[in-house]
Amino acid sequence: MTDPDRIDFHHHVFPGGELAELLQRALVEESGWTFPTSAPQWTPETSLAFMDDLGTRTAILSLPNDLEHNLEPERRRAFAREVNELAHQAVVDHPGRFGFFAHLPTPTDVDAALAELTYAFDELGADGVTLTNVYGTGGTARSIGDEVFEPLWAELDRRRALVFLHGEQTPGRNRMPNRFLPTPVSEVPNETYKGAADLVTSGRKRQYPNARIILSHSGGSTPFLAARVAVLSPHLGCELSPEEIINDFRTFFFETALSGFETNLAALENFVPPEQILFGTDFPAVSPQMAGWYTKNVDAYFEDRPEVLRKVMHGNAETLLPRLREAPRG
C-alpha cells in the first residue's frame, strides 16, 4: 500500500495519575501482561507519532471495560466519566485524528450505564461504546447476553450505535500456563468469542439488530468455533437452527488487531464479506514494532486486491461512521 490511509478501530486511551495505577494493577498484576518497554505511556502526542509512522489518518480510542471491577460503584462511575472526557479532549484538540468509544460504568449498574451513555453520545459526541463479554466474577458474573443488560441493548439498538466488544481481562480459574501466556495472550480472544456466542444463542443479536457490533482481534476464535455452536447449542435447547446461528454470527464486524496473519485473515474472509472487516492495532498495549508486524501482514495479504485493501483500511470504517469521510488526509 504505497499511500496508507488507515482508520484504526482498536487504539487505546490510557489515563495517567491515579487511574494509571488502577490500570497497572488490572492489566499487569492481575492479567500477567507486561507492557513492552518500547510502548510509550499514552498521550495524544504518542498516538499521533505512531499513527503518522503507520499512515493512520484517524484512531478510535477505547479502554476495555471492567478493569475497574474492584472499585465501589460511585468510583466506577467517576472512572468512566474521566476516561470519556480524556478521550473527548483528544478529539477536540486534534480535529480529524481521533474518535472514541465511550467507557461505561459496569452495566449491571444499569441506570449509571445509561446515564453515561447518554452523556457520552449527546454531550461528548462519542462514536459508540465499548463493552466486554462478562461483568463480575464467579457466581456474580453476568455475560453480555444476560437479561440484566436488556435496557442497555434496547438503547443501543434505538440509537443504531456502534459497539466495540473486547474480551475480558480477568484471569480464569486456573493460573496461566507460563509467563509467556498471560490472560491477554491465551484467554482474551476466546472471551471475545464467548461474548459473540452468548449474544447469538441468547437471541440478543436478533432481538437488537440495529446495534452494530465490532468484535476485537478478528473475533478471536469466532470464525473457527461458530459452527460448533451452531450444531451443539440447538441440541441443548437453543431455539435457533444451525443455519440461523451461523447467519447471526455473520452479522458481526471484525477488526484485525493482533490477528493480521494469513491463516486468520483467510478464515475471516471465508466467514464474512470484506465489507465487514476493519483495521486495528491495539496500540499502545503493544509496541509500534509489534503492531507494525501485524499491519504488514494485512497489507501483504490484500496486496493483489487494492480495492479490498482500501475497504479494510478505511472504506468500511467510513461506511460505519460517515463523519470519517470528512477527516483530513495527510
N, C-alpha and C positions, 0 to 999 in steps of 0.2 A: 504494500500500500504506500505509494510514493507521497501522498499528501494526506496523512491521517486526519480524521475529523471525528474524534470519538466522543461518545457520551457515556460516562461511567455510572452505572446504576448501583454499584456496590463500593462505596467510598465512605470511610468512617469519620465521624467527628468525635474527637476525644477531648473532653474538657480538662482544664488544669486544676490546680489547687486541691481543695478537699475532695472534689469529685474525682480527680485523678487518683487519689489514694484509694477510693472506693473501687474504681475500675481495676487498679493494680491488684487488689485482693481478689476480685471476682475472676479476672482473666488470667492471672498468674498463679496466685496461691491456691485457688480452688480448681481451675481447669487444667493447670500444669503447662499452659502456653508460656513461651519465652519470647518477648519481643526482640526481633533482630536488632543488633546494635546499629545497623545502617538504616533502620526505620526511625525517622525523627519524631520527636514529640510533635503532636498535631498543632498546627496553626494554619490559618488560611494560606499563609505565605508558603509553608512547606508543601501543602497540597498543590498550590499553583506551580511551584517549581517542578514537582513530579509530573503534573498534568502537561506542562509545556514540553518537557522532555519526551513524553509519550505521545504527544499530539492529541491531547484530550481537550475538547472545547468546553465541556460542562461536566461537573461531577454532582451527583445527587447524594447529599450527606445523610448518614443514618448512624444509629447506635443500637446494637442488639438489645432486645428487651430483657427484662428481669435480671439483669446483672445486679440490680439493687434490691433483690428479693428479701434480704435480711433487714432492710430498713423498716421503720414504722410507717404506717400509711401516709401520715402528713408529710413525712420526709420524702417518700416516694413521689408524692405529687409535686413537691418543690423541685425534686431532682429532674423530673420530666420537663417542667417549665424552664429550668435553667438550660437544659440541653437544647430545647427548641429555640429559645431566644439566642443562644450562642450560634446555632446553625443559621437562624434568620439573619443575624448580624453579618455573617459571612456573605449571604446572598445580597444584602443591601450594599455592603462595602465593595463588592466585586461584581457589578452587573453582568449577567450572562454567563458567569463562570460557575455558579453554584445553584443548586436547588436543595430541598431536603424533604425527607420522610419524617413525619412527626413521631416523637417518642411519647408513648402514653404511660400513665401510671398503670400498675398491674391491673389488667382489665377485669379481674374478678371484683375490683372496686369500680363497679360499672358506672356509677354517677361521676366519679372523678375522671374516668377514662373518656366518657362522653363530653364532659366539660372541657378537657384538654384538647380533644379532637376538634371541638367547635372553635376554640380559641386559635388553635394552630391553623386551621383552614381559613377561618373568616377574618382573623386579625393578622396572622403572620404569612398567609399565602403558601402554606405547605403544599407540596406536590402529591402527598399521600401519607400513609402511616407505615411504620414498621411494627411487625408483630413477631412473636416467637411461637413455637408449636405447643408449648406447655408452660403453665404458670404454677409455681409451687412445687413441692417435692413430697414424695411418699404418699400417704393417704389423702393429703390435702391437694395434691396436684390435679389440675384441670387442663385437659387438652383443648386445643383451639376450636374444636367442633362441639364442645360441651354446651349444653343449653344455657349455661350462665352467661355465655358470650352472645346470645341471640340479639339483645338490644344493640350491641356494638355492630354486629354484622348487618342488622337492619339499617343502621345509619350509614354504614359504608356503602351498602347497596343503593340507598337513596341518593347518595352523593356520586355514585358511579366512581368511587375512589380507587386509587392505586394502593395496593397493599404489598409491602415487601416482607416476605416471610423468611425469617432466618432461624435455623435450627438452634435449639437451646444450648447454653454453655455449661450447664450444671453437670458435674461428673456423675456417671452411672453408679449402680450399686456396687460394682467391683472396682478395685483400683485399676489405673491404666496399666496396660501390658508392660510397657517400659517407658523410659523417659523420652523416647522418640515418637511415642504415640499418645500424646495428651488428648484431652477431650476435643479440641478443635480439629485435630487430625483424624481421630478414629471414630468419633461419635456425632459431631455436629452434622455432617452430611446425611447420616441416617436419621437424625432427628428432623431434618427438613422433610425427608421422605415420609416420616411418620405423621407430620403435620398435614401434608398433602393427602395422604391416605385417609386420615381422620376426617378431613373436610369432605372428601368424596363419599366415603362409606356412611358417614353420619347424615348425608343429604344436604349439608350446608352449602356445598359448592353449587348444587342445583337449586337450592332454596333462594340463594342470594347471587344470581348470575351476573349482576351488574358490577359487583366488586371485582376488579381485575387484579389477579394475584400473581406476583412475580416470585418464583422460587429461587433462593440463593444457590450458588455453586452448582449451576445446571440441574438443580433439583436433587442434588446428592445422588442417592441410589434410585430415585423415582423411575427413570426410564427403564431400569433393569428389573424392578420389582412390581411395577404396576400390574403386569399380567398375573403375578402370584396373588395379588389382592383380588383381581377380577374373578378368579375361579374359586378361591378358598373362602372369601367373605360371604358370598351367597350360600355356600354350604353351612355357614354358621348363622344364617338368618338375615343377612343384609337383603333388603327388598329390591335392590338394583340387580339387573342382569349383568353377566360378564361384559357384554358389549356396551351397556350403559356406563359401567365403571370405567372401562378403557376410554370411552368418549369423554367422560368428565375429567379424567386425568389429562386429557389432551387439550383442555381449555386453559391450563396454566401457561404463564410465560416463564422463561428460564433465562438466567444470566450466567456469564461464563467465568466468574471469578474463581481462581484456583482449580479450574476444571478445563482449561484450554489444552486439551490433549486429543490426539486424533481419535482414539477409541471412544472417549466421552462424546466428542462432537459428532462422530458418525452415529452413535446410538441416539443422541439427542435429535439429530436431523432426521433420523428414521422415525422418530416418535412424534414430532410436531413439525409444521412447516417453518421455513426460515423466518417468516414474519413474526414468530413468537420467540425468537432468540435475541437476547440483548447482551451488551458488553458490560463487564465488571472487572474490578481489580482487587478489591479488599485492602487497598492502601488506607492508612498506614499500619494496619495489623501485620502486614508483611512488608518487606523492604522493596524499594524500587526495582532491584535486581530480580527478586522473586516474582513480582507482578509482571515484569518485563518478559520473563521466560514464558509465562502462560500467554501473554499477549502476542508474542512472536509466533507461537503455535497456532493461535486463532488466525492470524494473518496468513500463515503458510497454508493452513487447511483450506481457506476460501480463496487463495491467491488466483486460481484459474477461473474464478467466478466473481469478478469485481463487483457486479451489481448486487449479488448476495452479500458480499463483504460490506458494501455500503449500507445495506439494510441493517445488518447486525451491529455495525459500528455507530450508526446514527439515525438511519431512516425509520426503523421500527420505534425507536425512542421518540422521534418527532411525531409519529402517529399516536402514541400513547399520551404524550404531553405536547400538544401543538405549540405551546409557547416557545418550545426549544427551537422551532424553525427560525425564530427571530433573534436567537442568541448570536452574538458577533463571532465571526470566524477569523482566527489568526490576528 
